[in-house]
Amino acid sequence: MTSITTSDGVQLFYKDWGPKSAQPIVFHHGWPLSSDDWDNQMLFFLGKGFRVIAHDRRGHGRSSQVSDGHDMDHYASDVAAMIDYLDLRNAIHVGHSTGGGEAARYVARYGKGRVAKLILIAAVPPLMLKTAANPSGLPIEAFDGLRSQLAAIRSQFYRDFPSGPFYGYNRPGAEPSQAVISNWWRQGMMGSAKAHYDGIKAFSETDFTEDLKSITVPTLVLHGDDDQIVPIGAAAPLSEKLLQAGTLKIYEKLPHGLCTTHADVVNADMLAFITA
């Protein structure tokens, strides 16, 4: 198993496929999943000649189920440790949902001289939580509800979430894929309940405003306008305005899990941006 050990003793699992001489693409997964959520994208870009890398965030997938450090600062630091170990340069970073926050913080704090471009997909920045300064965010009660369901019967919660809003399967006319739902459940149950519980605070209450403002590399921001998990009103358009070199693309009627439900569309747009 390919892994590194961080300075605070966390064993971080990662995948590293393709020629070491090729331009690297680093994928950052969403909550509460793992690097497996990028299988489609990794195979696609591997076939286009890129080197593709994805890790399991601490407490997720095959990485250590440690008690502490489930916050964006540690997430970004863990990524930096992996990037330094692999000595990746001229990299493209791609983050979905919580992984978008992780990627933005990594690029802002550690990416100078190593990052070529950034792609944020259905990402949590700039801030999910509703505050006086962020009135379009979601109320704290929404995130308390997630915590309650996780703490009660996590296995059931991890069936219901992908069966409904994550992939838009609760919309009229939707045709749920049991394979997709089962794969989401499988990935979620591999990880730590403690990491996932703490991670809700990390993805909902972290303010990425200053991170976004400091990012200078070209950044593509992709979001579905029917995203029920990270509603677009408090996300993508605000992020694009904060970025120094941001490009926004909104997909009509696409859900939060668009990298799975509409992989062909998303992959094509990412490839066009990367190779431009």
Rosetta silent file (secondary structure, phi, psi, omega in degrees, C-alpha in Angstrom):
SEQUENCE: MTSITTSDGVQLFYKDWGPKSAQPIVFHHGWPLSSDDWDNQMLFFLGKGFRVIAHDRRGHGRSSQVSDGHDMDHYASDVAAMIDYLDLRNAIHVGHSTGGGEAARYVARYGKGRVAKLILIAAVPPLMLKTAANPSGLPIEAFDGLRSQLAAIRSQFYRDFPSGPFYGYNRPGAEPSQAVISNWWRQGMMGSAKAHYDGIKAFSETDFTEDLKSITVPTLVLHGDDDQIVPIGAAAPLSEKLLQAGTLKIYEKLPHGLCTTHADVVNADMLAFITA
SCORE:     score description
SCORE:     0.000 S_00000001
   1 L     0.000  129.239  179.867    0.000    0.000    0.000 S_00000001
   2 L   -81.099  124.949 -179.664    1.399    3.384   -0.994 S_00000001
   3 E  -158.457  161.557  170.132    1.409    5.808    1.914 S_00000001
   4 E  -124.486  163.914  175.711    3.407    8.460    3.698 S_00000001
   5 E  -115.040  123.652 -177.452    3.552    9.300    7.382 S_00000001
   6 L   -75.798  172.800 -177.270    2.962   12.932    8.311 S_00000001
   7 L   -63.780  -23.047  177.359    4.870   14.833   10.975 S_00000001
   8 L  -102.732   19.999  169.093    2.133   14.076   13.527 S_00000001
   9 L    86.020   15.819  179.120    2.150   10.350   12.773 S_00000001
  10 L   -88.332  127.954  174.764   -0.769   10.013   10.365 S_00000001
  11 E   -85.929  116.524 -174.642   -0.418    7.342    7.703 S_00000001
  12 E  -107.885  114.364  179.022   -1.831    8.895    4.536 S_00000001
  13 E   -79.284  142.404  175.900   -2.816    6.504    1.746 S_00000001
  14 E  -148.630  158.160  172.336   -2.478    7.679   -1.846 S_00000001
  15 E  -109.576  143.090 -179.061   -2.665    6.446   -5.432 S_00000001
  16 E  -143.617   99.663 -175.052   -0.042    7.510   -7.967 S_00000001
  17 E  -116.224  144.755  173.179   -0.638    6.310  -11.526 S_00000001
  18 L   104.107  174.499 -177.647    1.076    7.152  -14.792 S_00000001
  19 L   -62.942  134.813  179.492    4.492    8.301  -16.014 S_00000001
  20 L   -66.874  -19.001 -179.988    6.499   10.171  -13.398 S_00000001
  21 L   -87.199   -9.356 -176.867    7.597   12.578  -16.135 S_00000001
  22 L   -81.064  159.662  177.367    4.023   13.527  -17.073 S_00000001
  23 L   -64.374  130.280 -176.916    2.203   16.601  -15.774 S_00000001
  24 E   -86.204  143.412  169.960    0.531   15.643  -12.472 S_00000001
  25 E  -119.096  123.947 -178.084   -3.140   16.101  -11.610 S_00000001
  26 E  -107.689  124.944 -176.941   -3.927   15.872   -7.894 S_00000001
  27 E  -106.010  133.468 -179.201   -7.506   15.014   -6.904 S_00000001
  28 E  -115.231  116.352 -172.827   -9.059   15.999   -3.555 S_00000001
  29 L   -81.505  165.096  178.705  -12.166   13.991   -2.613 S_00000001
  30 L   -88.207  175.076  178.619  -15.345   15.095   -0.882 S_00000001
  31 L   -82.611  140.990  -10.009  -16.821   14.229    2.507 S_00000001
  32 L  -102.685   45.558 -166.376  -17.015   11.433    3.732 S_00000001
  33 L   -92.106 -149.075 -177.061  -15.567    9.578    0.766 S_00000001
  34 L  -152.781 -178.161  177.956  -12.111    8.526   -0.420 S_00000001
  35 H   -61.155  -21.898  179.195   -9.798    8.659   -3.399 S_00000001
  36 H   -61.285  -22.265 -179.340  -11.977    5.946   -4.970 S_00000001
  37 H   -67.180  -13.507 -179.932  -14.555    8.625   -5.755 S_00000001
  38 H  -100.772   11.890 -175.227  -12.176    9.837   -8.484 S_00000001
  39 H   -51.973  -47.075 -177.519  -11.834    6.485  -10.286 S_00000001
  40 H   -60.525  -49.727 -177.723  -13.561    7.741  -13.434 S_00000001
  41 H   -65.885  -39.023 -178.633  -11.531   10.944  -13.641 S_00000001
  42 H   -65.734  -41.607  177.933   -8.237    9.243  -12.823 S_00000001
  43 H   -67.603  -38.707  179.191   -8.676    6.646  -15.552 S_00000001
  44 H   -61.367  -52.232 -176.549   -9.807    9.316  -18.018 S_00000001
  45 H   -73.996  -28.402  172.635   -6.823   11.601  -17.468 S_00000001
  46 H   -60.498  -41.555  178.641   -4.407    8.677  -17.236 S_00000001
  47 H   -67.807  -17.989  177.206   -5.582    7.770  -20.732 S_00000001
  48 L   -93.188    5.139  174.731   -4.793   11.328  -21.850 S_00000001
  49 L    95.602    8.911 -179.990   -1.162   10.965  -20.779 S_00000001
  50 L   -90.153  160.628  167.699   -1.252   12.645  -17.369 S_00000001
  51 E   -92.360  127.044 -174.690    0.143   11.426  -14.055 S_00000001
  52 E  -118.707  133.658 -176.378   -2.801   11.177  -11.639 S_00000001
  53 E  -131.685  136.632  173.961   -2.599   11.259   -7.843 S_00000001
  54 E  -148.301  143.027 -178.668   -5.313   11.022   -5.202 S_00000001
  55 E  -120.103  161.335  169.042   -5.153   10.484   -1.452 S_00000001
  56 L   -93.620  118.877  179.476   -7.522    9.390    1.295 S_00000001
  57 L   -56.416  151.884  178.221   -7.882   12.303    3.719 S_00000001
  58 L   -51.122  134.180 -178.622   -6.897   11.539    7.333 S_00000001
  59 L    81.684   -2.587 -178.111   -9.674    9.524    8.949 S_00000001
  60 L  -118.412  152.863  174.747  -11.099    8.593    5.545 S_00000001
  61 L    53.787 -124.688 -175.682  -10.709    5.507    3.370 S_00000001
  62 L   -99.037    5.327  177.276   -7.452    3.650    4.043 S_00000001
  63 L   -81.988  166.810 -175.122   -5.684    6.453    5.925 S_00000001
  64 L   -57.986  137.620  176.814   -5.159    6.431    9.699 S_00000001
  65 L   -92.476   68.119 -178.390   -8.280    6.780   11.828 S_00000001
  66 L   -79.794  162.536 -176.699   -6.718    9.257   14.201 S_00000001
  67 L   -80.753  -31.218 -169.113   -8.668   11.199   16.803 S_00000001
  68 L  -119.863  170.763  173.226   -7.429   14.689   16.007 S_00000001
  69 L    86.034   19.441 -178.691   -6.602   17.047   13.178 S_00000001
  70 L   -90.726   69.433 -179.089   -9.873   16.901   11.283 S_00000001
  71 L  -147.902  164.456 -172.939   -9.779   20.507   10.139 S_00000001
  72 H   -63.776  -32.004  178.671   -8.788   22.354    6.984 S_00000001
  73 H   -63.663  -45.333  178.210   -5.382   23.397    8.269 S_00000001
  74 H   -69.035  -39.616  178.375   -4.381   19.790    8.883 S_00000001
  75 H   -56.553  -47.615 -178.452   -5.990   18.630    5.636 S_00000001
  76 H   -66.839  -39.271  178.540   -3.916   21.133    3.648 S_00000001
  77 H   -64.669  -38.350  177.185   -0.760   20.329    5.600 S_00000001
  78 H   -62.171  -43.842  178.158   -1.243   16.622    4.915 S_00000001
  79 H   -61.589  -43.255  179.383   -1.519   17.327    1.193 S_00000001
  80 H   -59.174  -39.221  178.726    1.617   19.459    1.340 S_00000001
  81 H   -63.520  -42.014  178.895    3.499   16.573    2.951 S_00000001
  82 H   -66.621  -44.527 -179.596    2.422   14.221    0.160 S_00000001
  83 H   -61.943  -42.791  178.777    3.260   16.751   -2.573 S_00000001
  84 H   -63.761  -42.982 -179.612    6.691   17.383   -1.072 S_00000001
  85 H   -61.454  -42.407  179.894    7.355   13.658   -0.749 S_00000001
  86 H   -84.039   -9.626 -178.757    6.423   13.044   -4.390 S_00000001
  87 L    52.502   52.663 -179.221    8.105   16.330   -5.414 S_00000001
  88 L   -82.180  133.326  177.417    5.206   17.293   -7.666 S_00000001
  89 L  -135.099  157.368 -178.159    5.618   20.462   -9.725 S_00000001
  90 L    56.964   36.855 -173.687    3.520   22.191  -12.380 S_00000001
  91 E   -87.543  149.809  168.395    0.542   20.321  -10.914 S_00000001
  92 E  -101.404  130.608  177.754   -3.147   20.802  -11.527 S_00000001
  93 E  -108.797  133.323 -177.810   -5.251   20.437   -8.381 S_00000001
  94 E  -125.482  120.988 -179.018   -8.889   19.329   -8.607 S_00000001
  95 E  -125.122  132.648  176.252  -11.173   19.473   -5.567 S_00000001
  96 E  -110.097  130.721  173.684  -14.787   18.383   -5.216 S_00000001
  97 L    58.049 -119.650  175.987  -16.998   19.640   -2.371 S_00000001
  98 H   -58.570  -35.892  177.525  -14.954   19.466    0.862 S_00000001
  99 H   -62.685  -25.130  174.656  -11.979   18.598   -1.316 S_00000001
 100 H   -67.694  -38.480  175.087  -12.442   21.956   -3.001 S_00000001
 101 H   -65.990  -44.724  178.166  -11.865   23.664    0.314 S_00000001
 102 H   -59.456  -45.266 -178.987   -8.855   21.490    1.011 S_00000001
 103 H   -64.591  -42.353  179.536   -7.413   22.219   -2.437 S_00000001
 104 H   -62.525  -43.488  179.575   -7.977   25.961   -2.115 S_00000001
 105 H   -67.397  -39.258  177.201   -6.246   26.096    1.263 S_00000001
 106 H   -61.436  -49.668 -177.458   -3.351   23.984    0.004 S_00000001
 107 H   -61.773  -41.061 -178.630   -2.835   26.151   -3.079 S_00000001
 108 H   -66.012  -39.705 -172.283   -3.097   29.361   -1.045 S_00000001
 109 H   -95.713  -31.955 -170.601   -0.661   28.285    1.676 S_00000001
 110 H  -126.716   -3.857 -167.436    1.715   25.807    0.051 S_00000001
 111 L   -86.066   -7.307 -175.873    1.299   25.944   -3.699 S_00000001
 112 L   -57.875  124.548  178.923    3.699   28.681   -4.716 S_00000001
 113 L    83.909   -6.381 -177.934    6.037   27.345   -7.369 S_00000001
 114 L  -118.535  -18.990 -171.069    4.316   23.955   -7.501 S_00000001
 115 E  -111.063  132.911  177.990    0.821   24.620   -8.870 S_00000001
 116 E   -95.760  -45.296 -177.365   -0.130   25.399  -12.470 S_00000001
 117 E  -150.226  163.542 -179.166   -3.931   25.467  -12.269 S_00000001
 118 E  -134.543  140.000  175.105   -6.811   24.788   -9.883 S_00000001
 119 E  -127.337  124.671  178.601  -10.288   23.338  -10.506 S_00000001
 120 E  -112.576  121.749 -175.924  -13.054   23.649   -7.908 S_00000001
 121 E  -120.051  120.181 -179.305  -16.125   21.470   -8.471 S_00000001
 122 L    46.076   42.501 -168.528  -19.298   21.903   -6.383 S_00000001
 123 L   -87.248  154.544 -175.591  -16.865   23.197   -3.790 S_00000001
 124 L   -74.603  -24.907  178.135  -17.609   24.514   -0.299 S_00000001
 125 L   -62.865  155.516    4.056  -15.716   27.857   -0.548 S_00000001
 126 L   -81.305  -31.839  179.204  -16.005   30.627    0.273 S_00000001
 127 L  -163.934  126.916 -179.054  -18.199   29.730    3.303 S_00000001
 128 L   -82.632  -34.349 -172.623  -21.162   27.381    3.685 S_00000001
 129 E   -72.634  137.937  175.241  -22.447   28.557    7.066 S_00000001
 130 L   -74.003  126.171  176.643  -24.996   31.361    7.248 S_00000001
 131 L  -137.842  176.244  177.896  -23.637   34.357    9.161 S_00000001
 132 L   -60.003  -36.082  179.884  -24.371   38.058    9.311 S_00000001
 133 L   -86.135  -10.746 -178.049  -21.703   38.586    6.652 S_00000001
 134 L  -133.014   66.717 -172.911  -22.821   35.527    4.650 S_00000001
 135 L   -66.449  -18.280 -179.137  -26.635   35.656    4.630 S_00000001
 136 L   -87.454    0.438  178.645  -26.985   33.260    1.689 S_00000001
 137 L   -74.787  177.984  179.391  -25.320   30.402    3.608 S_00000001
 138 E   -90.004  143.298  179.981  -27.033   27.480    5.293 S_00000001
 139 L   -67.147  154.747 -178.567  -28.160   27.751    8.934 S_00000001
 140 H   -58.754  -28.016 -179.472  -26.215   25.890   11.611 S_00000001
 141 H   -61.206  -30.827  178.579  -29.257   23.674   12.175 S_00000001
 142 H   -63.817  -40.105 -178.774  -28.656   22.034    8.779 S_00000001
 143 H   -79.616  -31.858  173.172  -25.210   20.889    9.858 S_00000001
 144 H   -62.332  -35.479  177.688  -26.399   19.910   13.332 S_00000001
 145 H   -64.321  -39.734  176.334  -28.884   17.662   11.551 S_00000001
 146 H   -63.020  -42.494  179.702  -26.092   15.924    9.675 S_00000001
 147 H   -63.285  -41.419 -179.202  -24.207   15.385   12.910 S_00000001
 148 H   -63.615  -43.626 -179.603  -27.285   13.932   14.602 S_00000001
 149 H   -67.168  -38.662  178.783  -27.943   11.474   11.784 S_00000001
 150 H   -64.441  -43.660 -177.062  -24.307   10.398   11.673 S_00000001
 151 H   -71.791  -24.897 -177.253  -24.158    9.838   15.416 S_00000001
 152 H   -77.787  -72.768  178.728  -27.444    7.903   15.452 S_00000001
 153 L  -136.802   90.327 -174.027  -27.142    5.258   12.718 S_00000001
 154 H   -59.927  -41.277 -177.900  -24.276    6.127   10.402 S_00000001
 155 H   -60.461  -40.625  177.861  -24.857    3.183    8.067 S_00000001
 156 H   -69.099  -42.911  177.525  -28.463    4.242    7.418 S_00000001
 157 H   -56.782  -40.667 -178.128  -27.474    7.884    6.991 S_00000001
 158 H   -78.764   -4.835  166.116  -24.878    6.811    4.429 S_00000001
 159 H   -88.631  -44.782 -172.974  -27.616    4.992    2.489 S_00000001
 160 H   -69.021  -39.108 -173.712  -30.084    7.863    2.603 S_00000001
 161 H   -62.610  -51.446  177.764  -27.708   10.679    1.642 S_00000001
 162 H   -73.449  -23.786  178.365  -26.612    9.298   -1.761 S_00000001
 163 H   -71.327  -18.047 -176.757  -30.077    7.881   -2.394 S_00000001
 164 L  -117.847 -103.773 -167.689  -31.496   11.395   -2.195 S_00000001
 165 L   -72.720  -26.965 -173.078  -29.940   14.837   -2.481 S_00000001
 166 L   -58.781  -46.464 -179.520  -26.274   14.052   -3.188 S_00000001
 167 L  -104.835    7.600 -179.103  -26.911   12.793   -6.704 S_00000001
 168 L    72.704   20.410 -178.532  -30.293   14.422   -7.172 S_00000001
 169 L   -72.258   -8.790  176.857  -32.022   11.066   -7.005 S_00000001
 170 L   -88.839    1.738 -179.638  -34.859   12.671   -5.056 S_00000001
 171 L   -84.765  148.534  178.453  -35.861   14.778   -8.060 S_00000001
 172 L   -56.387  132.268  178.363  -38.933   13.866  -10.180 S_00000001
 173 L    84.958   -6.169  179.667  -37.988   11.528  -12.996 S_00000001
 174 L   -67.995  147.830  178.567  -34.576   10.661  -11.582 S_00000001
 175 L  -117.662   92.576 -176.920  -33.361    7.092  -12.017 S_00000001
 176 L   -60.175  139.799  174.505  -31.238    6.163   -8.990 S_00000001
 177 L   -99.596  116.606  179.243  -28.276    3.878   -9.587 S_00000001
 178 H   -66.167  -29.769  177.305  -27.964    1.308   -6.818 S_00000001
 179 H   -65.197  -42.580  178.348  -24.341    0.736   -7.818 S_00000001
 180 H   -65.364  -44.138  179.569  -23.535    4.423   -7.284 S_00000001
 181 H   -62.164  -44.689 -179.400  -25.396    4.483   -3.969 S_00000001
 182 H   -65.764  -35.948  179.244  -23.635    1.331   -2.758 S_00000001
 183 H   -68.639  -37.394  175.786  -20.235    2.692   -3.769 S_00000001
 184 H   -62.186  -47.562  179.624  -20.887    5.908   -1.808 S_00000001
 185 H   -60.423  -44.269 -179.591  -21.942    3.837    1.233 S_00000001
 186 H   -58.679  -47.330 -179.112  -18.865    1.602    0.880 S_00000001
 187 H   -64.644  -44.225 -179.680  -16.482    4.526    0.823 S_00000001
 188 H   -60.537  -44.429 -175.942  -18.187    6.279    3.714 S_00000001
 189 H   -73.386  -14.098  174.275  -18.190    3.219    5.949 S_00000001
 190 H   -69.270  -27.779 -173.009  -14.461    2.658    5.357 S_00000001
 191 L   -89.170 -176.082 -175.292  -13.711    5.847    7.235 S_00000001
 192 L   -93.538  132.101  176.425  -13.889    6.956   10.851 S_00000001
 193 H   -59.910  -37.659  179.660  -17.111    8.221   12.417 S_00000001
 194 H   -64.537  -45.617  179.050  -15.036   10.655   14.499 S_00000001
 195 H   -62.492  -41.934 -178.920  -13.283   12.068   11.428 S_00000001
 196 H   -68.789  -39.529  178.645  -16.563   12.400    9.574 S_00000001
 197 H   -63.011  -49.029  178.565  -18.311   14.023   12.540 S_00000001
 198 H   -66.552  -31.462 -178.069  -15.526   16.575   12.999 S_00000001
 199 H   -64.185  -25.354  178.378  -15.317   17.040    9.252 S_00000001
 200 H   -62.079  -42.153  176.125  -18.809   18.545    9.159 S_00000001
 201 H   -64.926  -40.681 -177.978  -17.532   21.524   11.127 S_00000001
 202 H   -61.199  -46.091 -175.706  -14.463   21.725    8.895 S_00000001
 203 H   -81.498  -21.819 -175.695  -16.378   21.933    5.638 S_00000001
 204 H   -95.588  -29.588 -172.148  -19.251   24.083    6.891 S_00000001
 205 H  -109.164   -4.415  178.777  -17.612   26.652    9.169 S_00000001
 206 L   -78.988  129.769  178.377  -14.236   27.292    7.507 S_00000001
 207 L   -96.657  117.167 -176.617  -14.049   30.664    5.779 S_00000001
 208 L  -100.692   13.191 -175.424  -11.938   30.455    2.606 S_00000001
 209 H   -54.978  -50.700 -177.616  -12.306   34.100    1.600 S_00000001
 210 H   -69.220  -32.340  175.557   -8.675   35.032    2.181 S_00000001
 211 H   -60.565  -49.649 -177.980   -7.454   31.797    0.587 S_00000001
 212 H   -61.713  -42.525 -179.687   -9.372   32.544   -2.595 S_00000001
 213 H   -60.703  -31.048 -174.386   -8.167   36.133   -2.717 S_00000001
 214 H   -89.076   -8.799 -177.495   -4.537   35.021   -2.546 S_00000001
 215 L   -80.413  122.956 -176.224   -4.740   32.395   -5.306 S_00000001
 216 L  -105.571  -16.591 -177.055   -3.149   33.685   -8.500 S_00000001
 217 L   -73.686  153.671  176.202   -3.147   30.597  -10.735 S_00000001
 218 L   -56.502  131.663 -174.886   -5.908   30.144  -13.343 S_00000001
 219 E  -131.076  127.247  176.290   -8.888   28.564  -11.595 S_00000001
 220 E  -100.152  127.771 -179.073  -11.954   26.894  -13.110 S_00000001
 221 E  -114.171  114.530 -178.470  -15.066   26.907  -10.915 S_00000001
 222 E  -114.180  137.348 -178.433  -17.740   24.340  -11.871 S_00000001
 223 E  -158.070  140.402  172.974  -21.111   24.000  -10.138 S_00000001
 224 E   -86.718  140.097 -178.011  -24.556   22.578  -10.835 S_00000001
 225 L   -80.640   -0.778  173.291  -27.449   24.946  -10.229 S_00000001
 226 L  -112.887   29.679  177.244  -29.460   22.100   -8.655 S_00000001
 227 L   -72.051  114.755 -178.454  -26.811   21.308   -6.049 S_00000001
 228 L   -93.242   -7.405 -178.568  -28.741   20.464   -2.867 S_00000001
 229 L   -97.314  -50.163  174.150  -25.630   19.884   -0.723 S_00000001
 230 L  -117.662   84.903 -177.273  -23.598   23.024   -1.495 S_00000001
 231 L   -54.181  135.576 -171.128  -26.247   25.430   -2.796 S_00000001
 232 H   -62.886  -27.775 -175.076  -24.800   27.527   -5.574 S_00000001
 233 H   -59.157  -30.749 -179.077  -25.973   30.855   -4.146 S_00000001
 234 H  -106.981   13.721 -171.293  -23.332   30.885   -1.416 S_00000001
 235 L  -126.940 -102.064 -166.168  -20.631   29.123   -3.384 S_00000001
 236 H   -52.341  -50.519 -178.370  -19.334   29.202   -6.962 S_00000001
 237 H   -62.173  -35.266  178.055  -20.285   32.725   -8.126 S_00000001
 238 H   -69.742  -39.228  178.040  -18.882   34.236   -4.925 S_00000001
 239 H   -62.975  -44.428 -178.291  -15.685   32.204   -5.257 S_00000001
 240 H   -59.987  -35.962  179.566  -15.183   33.293   -8.854 S_00000001
 241 H   -70.743  -30.155 -178.920  -15.396   36.942   -7.825 S_00000001
 242 H   -80.188  -28.165 -177.823  -12.783   36.492   -5.100 S_00000001
 243 L   -71.555  147.236  179.581  -10.283   34.675   -7.303 S_00000001
 244 L   -77.788  -26.050 -178.489   -7.698   36.669   -9.218 S_00000001
 245 L  -141.527   56.088 -175.483   -7.967   34.490  -12.333 S_00000001
 246 E   -95.616  146.659  173.673  -11.251   32.645  -11.982 S_00000001
 247 E  -128.517  127.559 -175.243  -13.545   31.236  -14.674 S_00000001
 248 E  -107.976  133.321  171.673  -17.066   30.165  -13.740 S_00000001
 249 E  -131.509  124.159 -179.556  -19.206   27.544  -15.483 S_00000001
 250 E  -108.051  131.207  179.041  -22.674   26.703  -14.194 S_00000001
 251 E   -99.465  124.979 -179.293  -24.427   23.495  -15.245 S_00000001
 252 L   -70.023  125.909  173.072  -28.193   23.660  -15.559 S_00000001
 253 L    67.511   12.442  179.122  -30.052   21.143  -13.349 S_00000001
 254 L   -88.102  148.413 -175.144  -26.935   19.168  -12.383 S_00000001
 255 L   -88.866 -175.917  179.034  -26.565   17.819   -8.805 S_00000001
 256 L   -63.923  -43.325 -177.489  -23.778   17.891   -6.258 S_00000001
 257 L   -84.989   42.017 -174.837  -22.361   14.540   -7.361 S_00000001
 258 H   -64.658  -23.766  178.041  -21.985   15.674  -10.972 S_00000001
 259 H   -65.970  -21.228  177.159  -18.527   14.118  -11.345 S_00000001
 260 H   -97.277  -48.931 -174.886  -20.303   10.760  -11.172 S_00000001
 261 H   -72.337  -29.162 -178.185  -23.668   11.452  -12.774 S_00000001
 262 L  -134.335   48.921 -175.775  -22.251   13.540  -15.638 S_00000001
 263 H   -58.753  -37.878 -177.528  -18.606   12.476  -15.735 S_00000001
 264 H   -63.358  -39.265  179.439  -18.350   12.814  -19.516 S_00000001
 265 H   -69.061  -48.641 -177.721  -19.412   16.471  -19.415 S_00000001
 266 H   -65.026  -43.696 -179.553  -17.221   17.400  -16.453 S_00000001
 267 H   -60.725  -43.043 -179.719  -14.182   15.517  -17.741 S_00000001
 268 H   -62.734  -41.635 -179.788  -14.360   17.231  -21.130 S_00000001
 269 H   -69.155  -38.660  176.759  -14.566   20.693  -19.551 S_00000001
 270 H   -64.112  -44.184 -179.368  -11.669   19.960  -17.207 S_00000001
 271 H   -61.479  -42.426  179.930   -9.528   18.665  -20.081 S_00000001
 272 H   -62.781  -39.734  179.456  -10.251   21.748  -22.169 S_00000001
 273 H   -69.609  -42.836 -177.761   -9.232   24.022  -19.273 S_00000001
 274 H   -64.816  -39.329 -173.925   -6.103   22.037  -18.433 S_00000001
 275 H   -92.870   -2.030 -179.259   -4.833   21.916  -21.992 S_00000001
 276 L   -67.275    0.000    0.000   -5.748   25.504  -22.940 S_00000001
